Amino acid sequence: MAASGYKLKQSVDFIRSSEQVRGTVTSLVKDNDDTYSPVFTIDTKTDGQIVYHHLAGSSPSAWDVGEGADFLYKEGSPDSITMMSYFWLFGWSIVLMAIALPLLILSAGYFLLRPLLTI
């Protein structure tokens, strides 16, 4: 649960300190397993033009050339660019919380029912 809270805090801090920019799909890259990943070109105010290769691919392609998307990045750090979507911003905190909550419930239940289990 602590790791989930830490990742959530990191994500919120990143969103607060980031600049929002718009990117456009300039090409689609075909991977070995016949999936297509979009390549975005993003114009920033201070860091020039950034080329972003999206990590997720699909078949058929979910993106068309010329389509746009919003991104967040820390000014002066073009490597920090992240697509502005719920999963890409909060994915790890959600996964960690989904693991932690059932474990917390089970351990609390065991702790509360332990007196009844001893004979």
C-alpha positions in Angstrom: 0.0 0.0 0.0 2.9 2.3 0.8 4.4 1.7 -2.7 1.0 2.5 -4.3 0.8 5.8 -2.3 4.4 6.6 -3.3 3.7 6.1 -7.0 0.4 8.0 -6.7 2.3 11.0 -5.1 4.9 10.8 -7.9 2.2 10.9 -10.6 0.4 13.9 -9.0 3.7 15.8 -8.5 4.6 15.1 -12.1 1.2 16.4 -13.3 1.5 19.6 -11.2 5.0 20.4 -12.4 4.5 19.5 -16.0 3.7 21.4 -19.1 0.9 20.2 -21.4 1.7 20.0 -25.1 0.0 18.6 -28.2 1.5 15.9 -30.4 0.5 14.6 -33.8 1.0 11.1 -35.2 3.5 11.4 -38.0 4.0 7.7 -38.8 3.1 4.2 -37.8 5.9 1.7 -37.1 5.1 -2.0 -37.8 6.6 -4.3 -35.2 7.7 -7.9 -35.7 4.4 -9.3 -34.5 2.3 -7.3 -37.0 1.3 -4.6 -34.5 1.4 -0.9 -35.3 2.9 1.7 -32.9 2.4 5.4 -33.4 5.2 7.9 -33.6 4.3 11.3 -32.4 6.0 14.6 -33.2 5.5 17.1 -30.4 6.4 20.8 -30.6 7.4 22.4 -27.3 8.0 26.0 -26.3 11.5 25.6 -25.0 12.8 22.2 -25.9 12.1 22.3 -29.7 10.6 19.3 -31.4 10.3 15.9 -29.6 9.8 12.6 -31.3 7.9 10.1 -29.1 7.6 6.4 -29.9 4.5 5.1 -28.1 5.0 1.9 -26.2 1.6 0.3 -26.9 0.9 -1.2 -30.3 -2.2 -2.7 -31.8 -3.4 -4.6 -34.9 -5.2 -3.0 -36.6 -3.7 0.4 -35.7 -5.6 2.4 -33.2 -4.1 5.6 -34.5 -4.2 7.3 -37.9 -1.4 9.6 -39.3 -2.4 13.2 -38.4 -4.3 12.3 -35.3 -3.4 14.2 -32.2 -2.9 13.5 -28.5 -2.0 15.5 -25.4 1.2 14.9 -23.5 2.8 16.1 -20.3 6.5 16.7 -19.8 8.9 18.5 -17.5 10.4 21.6 -19.1 14.0 21.0 -19.8 13.6 17.2 -19.6 12.2 15.9 -22.9 12.8 12.3 -21.7 10.0 12.7 -19.1 7.3 13.0 -21.7 4.2 10.9 -21.0 0.9 10.6 -22.8 -1.9 12.3 -20.9 -4.2 9.4 -20.2 -5.4 7.9 -17.0 -3.6 4.6 -17.5 -0.2 6.1 -18.5 -0.2 8.5 -15.6 -1.7 6.3 -12.8 -1.2 2.7 -14.1 1.4 1.5 -11.5 -0.4 3.0 -8.5 -3.6 1.3 -9.6 -1.9 -2.1 -10.1 -0.1 -1.9 -6.7 -3.3 -0.8 -5.0 -5.2 -3.7 -6.5 -2.5 -6.1 -5.1 -2.4 -4.4 -1.7 -6.1 -4.0 -0.8 -7.0 -7.8 -0.9 -3.9 -8.5 1.1 -4.8 -5.9 3.7 -8.4 -7.2 3.9 -7.2 -10.8 4.3 -4.6 -10.0 7.0 -7.1 -7.7 8.9 -9.7 -10.5 8.8 -7.2 -13.0 10.0 -6.1 -10.7 12.8 -9.7 -10.0 13.9 -10.8 -13.7 13.7 -7.7 -15.2 15.3 -9.3 -15.4 18.7 -12.2 -17.5 17.3 -9.8 -19.8 15.4 -7.8 -21.0 18.5 -9.4 -23.9 20.2 
